[in-house]
Amino acid sequence: MNDFWEVHGFLFVLGLMFLPRITVIFFSVVTGGPFFWLGFILFPRVVIIILAGQYWDTNPVFVFFAALWCYVGESLEKSILAEES
């Protein structure tokens, strides 16, 4: 398994953090069946953590922070939407 940083750069990580849907659809090689598209439409940050999980052997710290970012991003997004409605 390759190291994450050998395959992707810091700009890719920033894209995943702030524009997850656009980054996954245009800059990711992984596309899949109906579960991928359902997750992509409804929970893009969860798809990102699933994709990051393949680097657990080489970068466990990266995967941990990706999971933390996904949790915080989803929670923050939901709380902002709840306040607006």
Backbone as XML, in Angstrom:
<?xml version="1.0"?>
<chain id="A" units="angstrom">
  <residue number="1" name="MET">
    <atom name="N" x="0.853" y="-1.185" z="0.000"/>
    <atom name="CA" x="0.000" y="0.000" z="0.000"/>
    <atom name="C" x="0.890" y="1.238" z="0.000"/>
  </residue>
  <residue number="2" name="ASN">
    <atom name="N" x="0.550" y="2.164" z="-0.868"/>
    <atom name="CA" x="1.286" y="3.421" z="-0.945"/>
    <atom name="C" x="0.936" y="4.325" z="0.223"/>
  </residue>
  <residue number="3" name="ASP">
    <atom name="N" x="1.853" y="5.205" z="0.540"/>
    <atom name="CA" x="1.606" y="6.239" z="1.525"/>
    <atom name="C" x="0.672" y="7.270" z="0.899"/>
  </residue>
  <residue number="4" name="PHE">
    <atom name="N" x="-0.216" y="7.842" z="1.700"/>
    <atom name="CA" x="-1.176" y="8.829" z="1.188"/>
    <atom name="C" x="-0.467" y="9.989" z="0.515"/>
  </residue>
  <residue number="5" name="TRP">
    <atom name="N" x="0.621" y="10.451" z="1.115"/>
    <atom name="CA" x="1.300" y="11.639" z="0.608"/>
    <atom name="C" x="2.076" y="11.363" z="-0.669"/>
  </residue>
  <residue number="6" name="GLU">
    <atom name="N" x="2.318" y="10.091" z="-0.993"/>
    <atom name="CA" x="2.935" y="9.756" z="-2.276"/>
    <atom name="C" x="1.924" y="9.855" z="-3.414"/>
  </residue>
  <residue number="7" name="VAL">
    <atom name="N" x="0.651" y="9.696" z="-3.092"/>
    <atom name="CA" x="-0.397" y="9.687" z="-4.105"/>
    <atom name="C" x="-1.092" y="11.038" z="-4.210"/>
  </residue>
  <residue number="8" name="HIS">
    <atom name="N" x="-1.343" y="11.698" z="-3.072"/>
    <atom name="CA" x="-2.093" y="12.952" z="-3.039"/>
    <atom name="C" x="-1.262" y="14.037" z="-2.371"/>
  </residue>
  <residue number="9" name="GLY">
    <atom name="N" x="-1.650" y="15.268" z="-2.591"/>
    <atom name="CA" x="-0.957" y="16.399" z="-1.988"/>
    <atom name="C" x="-1.833" y="17.131" z="-0.981"/>
  </residue>
  <residue number="10" name="PHE">
    <atom name="N" x="-1.291" y="18.194" z="-0.432"/>
    <atom name="CA" x="-1.990" y="18.980" z="0.586"/>
    <atom name="C" x="-3.208" y="19.685" z="0.000"/>
  </residue>
  <residue number="11" name="LEU">
    <atom name="N" x="-3.123" y="20.108" z="-1.249"/>
    <atom name="CA" x="-4.261" y="20.765" z="-1.895"/>
    <atom name="C" x="-5.454" y="19.822" z="-1.995"/>
  </residue>
  <residue number="12" name="PHE">
    <atom name="N" x="-5.189" y="18.553" z="-2.255"/>
    <atom name="CA" x="-6.248" y="17.543" z="-2.297"/>
    <atom name="C" x="-6.924" y="17.425" z="-0.936"/>
  </residue>
  <residue number="13" name="VAL">
    <atom name="N" x="-6.151" y="17.446" z="0.130"/>
    <atom name="CA" x="-6.708" y="17.351" z="1.484"/>
    <atom name="C" x="-7.575" y="18.569" z="1.781"/>
  </residue>
  <residue number="14" name="LEU">
    <atom name="N" x="-7.111" y="19.751" z="1.409"/>
    <atom name="CA" x="-7.920" y="20.956" z="1.615"/>
    <atom name="C" x="-9.227" y="20.874" z="0.833"/>
  </residue>
  <residue number="15" name="GLY">
    <atom name="N" x="-9.160" y="20.357" z="-0.378"/>
    <atom name="CA" x="-10.376" y="20.174" z="-1.162"/>
    <atom name="C" x="-11.351" y="19.232" z="-0.485"/>
  </residue>
  <residue number="16" name="LEU">
    <atom name="N" x="-10.847" y="18.139" z="0.067"/>
    <atom name="CA" x="-11.716" y="17.195" z="0.772"/>
    <atom name="C" x="-12.331" y="17.817" z="2.016"/>
  </residue>
  <residue number="17" name="MET">
    <atom name="N" x="-11.595" y="18.723" z="2.659"/>
    <atom name="CA" x="-12.095" y="19.333" z="3.882"/>
    <atom name="C" x="-13.205" y="20.336" z="3.605"/>
  </residue>
  <residue number="18" name="PHE">
    <atom name="N" x="-13.031" y="21.154" z="2.576"/>
    <atom name="CA" x="-13.960" y="22.267" z="2.374"/>
    <atom name="C" x="-14.924" y="22.082" z="1.202"/>
  </residue>
  <residue number="19" name="LEU">
    <atom name="N" x="-14.586" y="21.251" z="0.242"/>
    <atom name="CA" x="-15.450" y="20.986" z="-0.913"/>
    <atom name="C" x="-15.494" y="19.481" z="-1.172"/>
  </residue>
  <residue number="20" name="PRO">
    <atom name="N" x="-16.054" y="18.714" z="-0.242"/>
    <atom name="CA" x="-15.931" y="17.257" z="-0.355"/>
    <atom name="C" x="-16.579" y="16.663" z="-1.603"/>
  </residue>
  <residue number="21" name="ARG">
    <atom name="N" x="-17.762" y="17.123" z="-1.967"/>
    <atom name="CA" x="-18.435" y="16.533" z="-3.125"/>
    <atom name="C" x="-17.689" y="16.812" z="-4.421"/>
  </residue>
  <residue number="22" name="ILE">
    <atom name="N" x="-17.273" y="18.030" z="-4.600"/>
    <atom name="CA" x="-16.557" y="18.394" z="-5.833"/>
    <atom name="C" x="-15.238" y="17.640" z="-5.922"/>
  </residue>
  <residue number="23" name="THR">
    <atom name="N" x="-14.518" y="17.557" z="-4.821"/>
    <atom name="CA" x="-13.226" y="16.878" z="-4.826"/>
    <atom name="C" x="-13.382" y="15.388" z="-5.095"/>
  </residue>
  <residue number="24" name="VAL">
    <atom name="N" x="-14.356" y="14.756" z="-4.471"/>
    <atom name="CA" x="-14.535" y="13.315" z="-4.672"/>
    <atom name="C" x="-14.949" y="13.016" z="-6.107"/>
  </residue>
  <residue number="25" name="ILE">
    <atom name="N" x="-15.851" y="13.804" z="-6.661"/>
    <atom name="CA" x="-16.352" y="13.491" z="-7.996"/>
    <atom name="C" x="-15.319" y="13.776" z="-9.083"/>
  </residue>
  <residue number="26" name="PHE">
    <atom name="N" x="-14.517" y="14.830" z="-8.941"/>
    <atom name="CA" x="-13.589" y="15.184" z="-10.006"/>
    <atom name="C" x="-12.165" y="14.677" z="-9.797"/>
  </residue>
  <residue number="27" name="PHE">
    <atom name="N" x="-11.753" y="14.447" z="-8.562"/>
    <atom name="CA" x="-10.357" y="14.104" z="-8.309"/>
    <atom name="C" x="-10.155" y="12.745" z="-7.661"/>
  </residue>
  <residue number="28" name="SER">
    <atom name="N" x="-11.194" y="11.956" z="-7.589"/>
    <atom name="CA" x="-11.072" y="10.627" z="-6.993"/>
    <atom name="C" x="-11.235" y="9.583" z="-8.074"/>
  </residue>
  <residue number="29" name="VAL">
    <atom name="N" x="-10.485" y="8.527" z="-7.967"/>
    <atom name="CA" x="-10.574" y="7.449" z="-8.944"/>
    <atom name="C" x="-11.682" y="6.486" z="-8.544"/>
  </residue>
  <residue number="30" name="VAL">
    <atom name="N" x="-12.052" y="6.515" z="-7.279"/>
    <atom name="CA" x="-13.006" y="5.542" z="-6.774"/>
    <atom name="C" x="-14.427" y="6.019" z="-7.050"/>
  </residue>
  <residue number="31" name="THR">
    <atom name="N" x="-15.151" y="5.250" z="-7.803"/>
    <atom name="CA" x="-16.597" y="5.419" z="-7.934"/>
    <atom name="C" x="-17.172" y="4.022" z="-7.860"/>
  </residue>
  <residue number="32" name="GLY">
    <atom name="N" x="-18.362" y="3.930" z="-7.401"/>
    <atom name="CA" x="-18.876" y="2.585" z="-7.185"/>
    <atom name="C" x="-20.338" y="2.458" z="-7.500"/>
  </residue>
  <residue number="33" name="GLY">
    <atom name="N" x="-20.931" y="1.506" z="-6.851"/>
    <atom name="CA" x="-22.322" y="1.180" z="-7.082"/>
    <atom name="C" x="-23.271" y="2.110" z="-6.352"/>
  </residue>
  <residue number="34" name="PRO">
    <atom name="N" x="-24.470" y="1.636" z="-6.100"/>
    <atom name="CA" x="-25.511" y="2.489" z="-5.515"/>
    <atom name="C" x="-25.182" y="2.983" z="-4.108"/>
  </residue>
  <residue number="35" name="PHE">
    <atom name="N" x="-24.476" y="2.181" z="-3.304"/>
    <atom name="CA" x="-24.141" y="2.643" z="-1.955"/>
    <atom name="C" x="-23.146" y="3.799" z="-1.990"/>
  </residue>
  <residue number="36" name="PHE">
    <atom name="N" x="-22.197" y="3.756" z="-2.934"/>
    <atom name="CA" x="-21.264" y="4.874" z="-3.075"/>
    <atom name="C" x="-22.018" y="6.151" z="-3.422"/>
  </residue>
  <residue number="37" name="TRP">
    <atom name="N" x="-22.916" y="6.078" z="-4.401"/>
    <atom name="CA" x="-23.637" y="7.278" z="-4.842"/>
    <atom name="C" x="-24.609" y="7.767" z="-3.785"/>
  </residue>
  <residue number="38" name="LEU">
    <atom name="N" x="-25.230" y="6.861" z="-3.050"/>
    <atom name="CA" x="-26.109" y="7.267" z="-1.960"/>
    <atom name="C" x="-25.315" y="8.007" z="-0.881"/>
  </residue>
  <residue number="39" name="GLY">
    <atom name="N" x="-24.164" y="7.445" z="-0.534"/>
    <atom name="CA" x="-23.305" y="8.124" z="0.437"/>
    <atom name="C" x="-22.760" y="9.434" z="-0.090"/>
  </residue>
  <residue number="40" name="PHE">
    <atom name="N" x="-22.414" y="9.464" z="-1.371"/>
    <atom name="CA" x="-21.888" y="10.681" z="-1.981"/>
    <atom name="C" x="-22.921" y="11.797" z="-1.939"/>
  </residue>
  <residue number="41" name="ILE">
    <atom name="N" x="-24.174" y="11.469" z="-2.182"/>
    <atom name="CA" x="-25.230" y="12.487" z="-2.199"/>
    <atom name="C" x="-25.619" y="12.904" z="-0.783"/>
  </residue>
  <residue number="42" name="LEU">
    <atom name="N" x="-25.760" y="11.942" z="0.121"/>
    <atom name="CA" x="-26.271" y="12.251" z="1.451"/>
    <atom name="C" x="-25.189" y="12.556" z="2.488"/>
  </residue>
  <residue number="43" name="PHE">
    <atom name="N" x="-24.082" y="11.813" z="2.451"/>
    <atom name="CA" x="-23.046" y="11.948" z="3.484"/>
    <atom name="C" x="-21.663" y="11.960" z="2.846"/>
  </residue>
  <residue number="44" name="PRO">
    <atom name="N" x="-21.266" y="13.036" z="2.183"/>
    <atom name="CA" x="-19.976" y="13.018" z="1.485"/>
    <atom name="C" x="-18.777" y="12.867" z="2.414"/>
  </residue>
  <residue number="45" name="ARG">
    <atom name="N" x="-18.871" y="13.385" z="3.610"/>
    <atom name="CA" x="-17.731" y="13.263" z="4.529"/>
    <atom name="C" x="-17.561" y="11.830" z="5.027"/>
  </residue>
  <residue number="46" name="VAL">
    <atom name="N" x="-18.646" y="11.093" z="5.102"/>
    <atom name="CA" x="-18.550" y="9.685" z="5.499"/>
    <atom name="C" x="-17.870" y="8.891" z="4.387"/>
  </residue>
  <residue number="47" name="VAL">
    <atom name="N" x="-18.165" y="9.216" z="3.144"/>
    <atom name="CA" x="-17.483" y="8.569" z="2.024"/>
    <atom name="C" x="-15.984" y="8.855" z="2.096"/>
  </residue>
  <residue number="48" name="ILE">
    <atom name="N" x="-15.626" y="10.058" z="2.475"/>
    <atom name="CA" x="-14.212" y="10.427" z="2.574"/>
    <atom name="C" x="-13.510" y="9.600" z="3.645"/>
  </residue>
  <residue number="49" name="ILE">
    <atom name="N" x="-14.140" y="9.396" z="4.793"/>
    <atom name="CA" x="-13.482" y="8.615" z="5.836"/>
    <atom name="C" x="-13.370" y="7.153" z="5.427"/>
  </residue>
  <residue number="50" name="ILE">
    <atom name="N" x="-14.337" y="6.655" z="4.684"/>
    <atom name="CA" x="-14.235" y="5.282" z="4.187"/>
    <atom name="C" x="-13.072" y="5.171" z="3.204"/>
  </residue>
  <residue number="51" name="LEU">
    <atom name="N" x="-12.925" y="6.158" z="2.331"/>
    <atom name="CA" x="-11.813" y="6.145" z="1.386"/>
    <atom name="C" x="-10.477" y="6.329" z="2.097"/>
  </residue>
  <residue number="52" name="ALA">
    <atom name="N" x="-10.455" y="7.120" z="3.178"/>
    <atom name="CA" x="-9.210" y="7.329" z="3.925"/>
    <atom name="C" x="-8.807" y="6.086" z="4.706"/>
  </residue>
  <residue number="53" name="GLY">
    <atom name="N" x="-9.763" y="5.230" z="5.026"/>
    <atom name="CA" x="-9.469" y="4.033" z="5.810"/>
    <atom name="C" x="-8.466" y="3.096" z="5.165"/>
  </residue>
  <residue number="54" name="GLN">
    <atom name="N" x="-8.328" y="3.159" z="3.853"/>
    <atom name="CA" x="-7.358" y="2.281" z="3.187"/>
    <atom name="C" x="-5.914" y="2.646" z="3.512"/>
  </residue>
  <residue number="55" name="TYR">
    <atom name="N" x="-5.690" y="3.824" z="4.080"/>
    <atom name="CA" x="-4.330" y="4.254" z="4.446"/>
    <atom name="C" x="-4.028" y="4.016" z="5.923"/>
  </residue>
  <residue number="56" name="TRP">
    <atom name="N" x="-4.850" y="3.224" z="6.621"/>
    <atom name="CA" x="-4.652" y="2.992" z="8.046"/>
    <atom name="C" x="-3.285" y="2.393" z="8.347"/>
  </residue>
  <residue number="57" name="ASP">
    <atom name="N" x="-2.806" y="1.497" z="7.517"/>
    <atom name="CA" x="-1.524" y="0.831" z="7.778"/>
    <atom name="C" x="-0.343" y="1.785" z="7.673"/>
  </residue>
  <residue number="58" name="THR">
    <atom name="N" x="-0.416" y="2.756" z="6.775"/>
    <atom name="CA" x="0.722" y="3.656" z="6.571"/>
    <atom name="C" x="0.572" y="4.985" z="7.308"/>
  </residue>
  <residue number="59" name="ASN">
    <atom name="N" x="-0.651" y="5.458" z="7.520"/>
    <atom name="CA" x="-0.878" y="6.765" z="8.164"/>
    <atom name="C" x="-2.052" y="6.707" z="9.141"/>
  </residue>
  <residue number="60" name="PRO">
    <atom name="N" x="-1.930" y="6.033" z="10.264"/>
    <atom name="CA" x="-3.077" y="5.974" z="11.187"/>
    <atom name="C" x="-3.447" y="7.337" z="11.769"/>
  </residue>
  <residue number="61" name="VAL">
    <atom name="N" x="-2.469" y="8.212" z="11.944"/>
    <atom name="CA" x="-2.758" y="9.554" z="12.466"/>
    <atom name="C" x="-3.598" y="10.338" z="11.465"/>
  </residue>
  <residue number="62" name="PHE">
    <atom name="N" x="-3.274" y="10.221" z="10.194"/>
    <atom name="CA" x="-4.043" y="10.880" z="9.142"/>
    <atom name="C" x="-5.488" y="10.388" z="9.142"/>
  </residue>
  <residue number="63" name="VAL">
    <atom name="N" x="-5.682" y="9.086" z="9.248"/>
    <atom name="CA" x="-7.030" y="8.512" z="9.235"/>
    <atom name="C" x="-7.811" y="8.962" z="10.468"/>
  </residue>
  <residue number="64" name="PHE">
    <atom name="N" x="-7.142" y="9.038" z="11.619"/>
    <atom name="CA" x="-7.799" y="9.511" z="12.835"/>
    <atom name="C" x="-8.276" y="10.949" z="12.670"/>
  </residue>
  <residue number="65" name="PHE">
    <atom name="N" x="-7.408" y="11.820" z="12.163"/>
    <atom name="CA" x="-7.799" y="13.219" z="11.985"/>
    <atom name="C" x="-8.835" y="13.392" z="10.879"/>
  </residue>
  <residue number="66" name="ALA">
    <atom name="N" x="-8.806" y="12.538" z="9.873"/>
    <atom name="CA" x="-9.843" y="12.570" z="8.840"/>
    <atom name="C" x="-11.195" y="12.206" z="9.447"/>
  </residue>
  <residue number="67" name="ALA">
    <atom name="N" x="-11.209" y="11.192" z="10.307"/>
    <atom name="CA" x="-12.456" y="10.800" z="10.964"/>
    <atom name="C" x="-12.951" y="11.910" z="11.889"/>
  </residue>
  <residue number="68" name="LEU">
    <atom name="N" x="-12.039" y="12.519" z="12.615"/>
    <atom name="CA" x="-12.408" y="13.626" z="13.503"/>
    <atom name="C" x="-12.972" y="14.792" z="12.701"/>
  </residue>
  <residue number="69" name="TRP">
    <atom name="N" x="-12.321" y="15.135" z="11.595"/>
    <atom name="CA" x="-12.802" y="16.233" z="10.752"/>
    <atom name="C" x="-14.182" y="15.918" z="10.178"/>
  </residue>
  <residue number="70" name="CYS">
    <atom name="N" x="-14.382" y="14.681" z="9.762"/>
    <atom name="CA" x="-15.683" y="14.289" z="9.210"/>
    <atom name="C" x="-16.780" y="14.402" z="10.260"/>
  </residue>
  <residue number="71" name="TYR">
    <atom name="N" x="-16.485" y="13.959" z="11.461"/>
    <atom name="CA" x="-17.473" y="14.039" z="12.532"/>
    <atom name="C" x="-17.806" y="15.491" z="12.851"/>
  </residue>
  <residue number="72" name="VAL">
    <atom name="N" x="-16.786" y="16.321" z="12.995"/>
    <atom name="CA" x="-17.006" y="17.732" z="13.318"/>
    <atom name="C" x="-17.727" y="18.426" z="12.167"/>
  </residue>
  <residue number="73" name="GLY">
    <atom name="N" x="-17.332" y="18.144" z="10.929"/>
    <atom name="CA" x="-17.962" y="18.775" z="9.769"/>
    <atom name="C" x="-19.421" y="18.405" z="9.639"/>
  </residue>
  <residue number="74" name="GLU">
    <atom name="N" x="-19.736" y="17.134" z="9.799"/>
    <atom name="CA" x="-21.139" y="16.695" z="9.716"/>
    <atom name="C" x="-21.962" y="17.315" z="10.841"/>
  </residue>
  <residue number="75" name="SER">
    <atom name="N" x="-21.432" y="17.309" z="12.056"/>
    <atom name="CA" x="-22.161" y="17.859" z="13.194"/>
    <atom name="C" x="-22.391" y="19.349" z="13.028"/>
  </residue>
  <residue number="76" name="LEU">
    <atom name="N" x="-21.370" y="20.060" z="12.596"/>
    <atom name="CA" x="-21.482" y="21.499" z="12.404"/>
    <atom name="C" x="-22.472" y="21.823" z="11.289"/>
  </residue>
  <residue number="77" name="GLU">
    <atom name="N" x="-22.409" y="21.075" z="10.208"/>
    <atom name="CA" x="-23.331" y="21.301" z="9.097"/>
    <atom name="C" x="-24.778" y="21.082" z="9.538"/>
  </residue>
  <residue number="78" name="LYS">
    <atom name="N" x="-25.021" y="20.021" z="10.281"/>
    <atom name="CA" x="-26.382" y="19.722" z="10.747"/>
    <atom name="C" x="-26.870" y="20.776" z="11.731"/>
  </residue>
  <residue number="79" name="SER">
    <atom name="N" x="-26.004" y="21.249" z="12.612"/>
    <atom name="CA" x="-26.440" y="22.258" z="13.585"/>
    <atom name="C" x="-26.728" y="23.595" z="12.915"/>
  </residue>
  <residue number="80" name="ILE">
    <atom name="N" x="-25.974" y="23.947" z="11.893"/>
    <atom name="CA" x="-26.249" y="25.194" z="11.171"/>
    <atom name="C" x="-27.577" y="25.103" z="10.432"/>
  </residue>
  <residue number="81" name="LEU">
    <atom name="N" x="-27.823" y="23.968" z="9.808"/>
    <atom name="CA" x="-29.099" y="23.785" z="9.114"/>
    <atom name="C" x="-30.285" y="23.783" z="10.084"/>
  </residue>
  <residue number="82" name="ALA">
    <atom name="N" x="-30.094" y="23.237" z="11.268"/>
    <atom name="CA" x="-31.167" y="23.204" z="12.260"/>
    <atom name="C" x="-31.490" y="24.609" z="12.774"/>
  </residue>
  <residue number="83" name="GLU">
    <atom name="N" x="-30.463" y="25.451" z="12.907"/>
    <atom name="CA" x="-30.685" y="26.823" z="13.365"/>
    <atom name="C" x="-31.417" y="27.662" z="12.321"/>
  </residue>
  <residue number="84" name="GLU">
    <atom name="N" x="-31.135" y="27.411" z="11.059"/>
    <atom name="CA" x="-31.756" y="28.193" z="9.999"/>
    <atom name="C" x="-33.222" y="27.853" z="9.793"/>
  </residue>
  <residue number="85" name="SER">
    <atom name="N" x="-33.605" y="26.639" z="10.148"/>
    <atom name="CA" x="-35.008" y="26.261" z="9.905"/>
    <atom name="C" x="-35.891" y="26.487" z="11.101"/>
  </residue>
</chain>
